[in-house]
Amino acid sequence: MSSAFPLNRFALALLLAPLAAGAQLRVQDASVLAGTCVNCHGPEGRSTGAIPSLRGHTAGYLLQRLRAFRAGQAPDATVMTRLMKGYDDAQVEALAQWFADQEGR
Amino acid sequence: MSCTRRTVLASALALPAFVHARAEAAHVVVVGGGFGGATAARYLCLRAPGVRVTLVEPAERFHTCPFSNLYLAGLRTWDSIGHGYAGLRAAGVEVVHARAEDVNTAARTLRLSSGQTLRWDRLVLSPGVDMRWNALEGYDEAAAKRAPHAWKAGPQTLLLRRQLEAMPDGGRFVMAIPDNPFRCPPGPYERAAMVAHYLKRHKPRSKVLLLDAKDSFSKQALFQQGWKALYGDMIEWVKQSDDGQVLRVDAARLEVETAFGTRHKADVLNVIPPQKAGFIAERAGVTDASGWVPVKAESFESRRVAGIYALGDATIAAPIPKSGFAANTQGKVAAAAIAADLLGQTAPTASYANTCYSLIGPGYGISVAGVYRAEGGKLVEPAGSGGVSPLDGNADYRAAEARYGEAWYAAISADIWDR
């Protein structure tokens, strides 16, 4: 069956995601945090509609956006301003890294 | 068949051989193919490729409560809010279309309406809600055929739409709304707006009367602002302390009676009664005196029966609301916890969230969002996080949230059912 693909992707992501120097979260913890994001941004962070993709960005760019949401400095944002205030620095960094690492996998 | 058959590479890499052997024998049975259960089944396959996962769901096509109000408004087709299970099957989930009828916790078995009995190592119950028939005097299953609740998407929703279509211009749509807790706290108020949208276009002299057993509700100021902006005085909300609480229903006469004895006659009567966890939760012995399921904050495992997990609307999870989005995040946490348990690993740290959009009219959306974590055995919201759309949001903001609501529906449907 054709959809062995996503299984491989997720299991491999858990196995192979680099635990970047200084990362404070286990990759399993990051995977649970990231599970929430895809509910709006699309499976594996690939957009299915008007909400932008999380794929195809560097960790640096994602981190900058997530921090701007949390600081209330993203004038175009709606729910992201409210949601990001629920995550600490380490979680925000882990999320940015998680979606940056999805690319090429 | 286990999830692993077609993912030999992934599972061989992901799991040490000895753990793999143990995990492969494990069977997780999930009851309920909605937002909680279907998510848990899919993510169990993703996280524990060696585990056998069976999903038990009566419907071959699952229609969602989210966006069913848009169907009532004529803004979505019935087909567009229905989802099949081919995607889950392709992901390695065994899907059985039957009703779960009884649980034997000692033997760890589940009996199905088909006569089949499934043996489980872990059981996940995501049964949604059942109506408390006769909690409102006179409102039972037969009465619901005349005065639909339409609080489970299906024949009840179709019936309510047909009644709206048959309603005369100048008629009165009456909705009875229960006290907390109930499925989808903003749902009745979105429904009021969606019914008003339909009536404004087709039967503009009609009225919408909301009789509420509460004095306040989710996103209240935003709803009231939106109702006024789009529908003028068409929608009237009567709170509990103004005699809004319905106690009796006379479905044959399309009439309700409030706590103070006021009778309201309807042309279309929509009664949303008090609710409780779906029937199978009670059979499994995981409900408490409230009728809902107490769960552990860090995993959504039952507090009463080890090895059984419960998700979604059936659970006691406040401050997490009874929403599809929240059930999905609970499903992902439970899947991770079960996978870790079966594989002998440490469970990941739980993290839950909710984002709930309500549509007041085309191009006019509002939202509530929240983030939740487990702390000392309790579910808590980080200070300063979450909340509702700004009351002073401009038209662009409301339009963006209407678009994002549509996009959310597409994304979460793809995450769970593939489309």
Interface residues (C-beta under 8 A of the other chain):
Chain A: M1 S2 S3 A4 P6 L7 N8 F10 A11 L12 L14 L15 L25 R26 Q28 D29 S31 V32 L33 G35 T36 V38 N39 C40 H41 G42 P43 S47 T48 G49 A50 I51 T78 V79 R82 L83 M84 K85 G86 Y87 D88 Q91
Chain B: C3 R6 T7 L9 A10 S11 L13 A14 Y43 C45 L46 R47 P49 G87 A90 A91 G92 F325 N328 T329 K332 V333 A336 A340 Q345 T346 P348 T349 A350 S351 Y352 A353 T355 S367 A369 G370 V371 Y372 R373 E381 P382 G384 S385 G386 G387 S389 Y397 A400 E401 R403 Y404 E406 A407 W408 A410 A411 I412 A414 D415
